[in-house]
């Protein structure tokens, strides 16, 4: 019967030998094998648990590395392992608006401002939270009857066009008339979504600047603050639109990692957890 330590030692030995950074690799966006491997699009995603782990992956959703926490060193430590050739070859580094990740990229990635891409779903989440908090603040001040009818409509403000039936549309029109501040935030959120969905051209920069001007003149302080944040990070939003990248595959990998932790009923320590993720989702060359 194999002991825990025998199995663990075997995994460590083979995983370190087959770690992807040190092996030739061919991906759909890189049709020839290179040494060392060239990663054209990198994705950074925080994996939440009792403590954060940063997951770096490629465009195929392949785990490249896992590092501790969710700060500057979490990304900087990985970028320092790449050669100058690898760093220069990176076209995009997709992430959320974590200040630590941004700082690490600016320090270690050449022309970082042209390569950092902010995921659209994190921007949408930020604006969705503004709508919801404004709704919560405005709801208690409605007349009693309107308050009763507006109860339980949280998700109505978040529905996409796909789920917006005629009856829901009518209800939303009524709600916007009753809750003017929430309606104003909702309209700005929808306009931002519309800009994201437009085909890329340099006109998108002007579109976003017009949106920022509208949001800055909003009657809701939370929307003004969101506009300031988006304005500061506009370069990354435009990069994401220009290159057509999002953290969709990284989010899918994050879900798989959570499921792996559940299936394993937990891991003995953090290093074993990271090893398990690389073994299952690193797409390692196991021909030994």
Secondary structure as the mmCIF struct_conf table of DSSP 4:
data_model
#
loop_
_struct_conf.conf_type_id
_struct_conf.id
_struct_conf.beg_label_comp_id
_struct_conf.beg_label_asym_id
_struct_conf.beg_label_seq_id
_struct_conf.end_label_comp_id
_struct_conf.end_label_asym_id
_struct_conf.end_label_seq_id
HELX_RH_AL_P HELX_RH_AL_P1 UNK A 4 UNK A 17
TURN_TY1_P TURN_TY1_P1 UNK A 18 UNK A 18
HELX_RH_3T_P HELX_RH_3T_P1 UNK A 20 UNK A 22
BEND BEND1 UNK A 23 UNK A 23
STRN STRN1 UNK A 27 UNK A 27
TURN_TY1_P TURN_TY1_P2 UNK A 28 UNK A 29
STRN STRN2 UNK A 30 UNK A 30
BEND BEND2 UNK A 32 UNK A 32
BEND BEND3 UNK A 35 UNK A 36
HELX_LH_PP_P HELX_LH_PP_P1 UNK A 37 UNK A 38
BEND BEND4 UNK A 40 UNK A 40
STRN STRN3 UNK A 41 UNK A 47
BEND BEND5 UNK A 49 UNK A 51
STRN STRN4 UNK A 53 UNK A 57
TURN_TY1_P TURN_TY1_P3 UNK A 59 UNK A 60
STRN STRN5 UNK A 63 UNK A 68
BEND BEND6 UNK A 69 UNK A 71
HELX_RH_AL_P HELX_RH_AL_P2 UNK A 72 UNK A 79
TURN_TY1_P TURN_TY1_P4 UNK A 80 UNK A 81
BEND BEND7 UNK A 82 UNK A 82
HELX_RH_AL_P HELX_RH_AL_P3 UNK A 84 UNK A 89
STRN STRN6 UNK A 92 UNK A 95
BEND BEND8 UNK A 97 UNK A 97
HELX_RH_AL_P HELX_RH_AL_P4 UNK A 99 UNK A 108
BEND BEND9 UNK A 109 UNK A 109
TURN_TY1_P TURN_TY1_P5 UNK A 110 UNK A 111
HELX_RH_3T_P HELX_RH_3T_P2 UNK A 112 UNK A 114
TURN_TY1_P TURN_TY1_P6 UNK A 115 UNK A 115
STRN STRN7 UNK A 116 UNK A 118
HELX_RH_AL_P HELX_RH_AL_P5 UNK A 120 UNK A 139
TURN_TY1_P TURN_TY1_P7 UNK A 140 UNK A 141
BEND BEND10 UNK A 142 UNK A 142
HELX_RH_AL_P HELX_RH_AL_P6 UNK A 144 UNK A 150
TURN_TY1_P TURN_TY1_P8 UNK A 151 UNK A 152
HELX_RH_3T_P HELX_RH_3T_P3 UNK A 154 UNK A 157
TURN_TY1_P TURN_TY1_P9 UNK A 158 UNK A 158
HELX_RH_3T_P HELX_RH_3T_P4 UNK A 161 UNK A 163
HELX_RH_AL_P HELX_RH_AL_P7 UNK A 166 UNK A 178
HELX_RH_AL_P HELX_RH_AL_P8 UNK A 180 UNK A 197
BEND BEND11 UNK A 198 UNK A 198
HELX_LH_PP_P HELX_LH_PP_P2 UNK A 199 UNK A 200
TURN_TY1_P TURN_TY1_P10 UNK A 202 UNK A 202
HELX_RH_AL_P HELX_RH_AL_P9 UNK A 203 UNK A 216
TURN_TY1_P TURN_TY1_P11 UNK A 217 UNK A 217
BEND BEND12 UNK A 219 UNK A 219
HELX_RH_AL_P HELX_RH_AL_P10 UNK A 221 UNK A 232
TURN_TY1_P TURN_TY1_P12 UNK A 233 UNK A 233
HELX_RH_AL_P HELX_RH_AL_P11 UNK A 234 UNK A 243
TURN_TY1_P TURN_TY1_P13 UNK A 244 UNK A 244
BEND BEND13 UNK A 247 UNK A 247
HELX_RH_AL_P HELX_RH_AL_P12 UNK A 248 UNK A 263
TURN_TY1_P TURN_TY1_P14 UNK A 264 UNK A 265
BEND BEND14 UNK A 268 UNK A 269
HELX_RH_AL_P HELX_RH_AL_P13 UNK A 270 UNK A 281
BEND BEND15 UNK A 282 UNK A 282
#
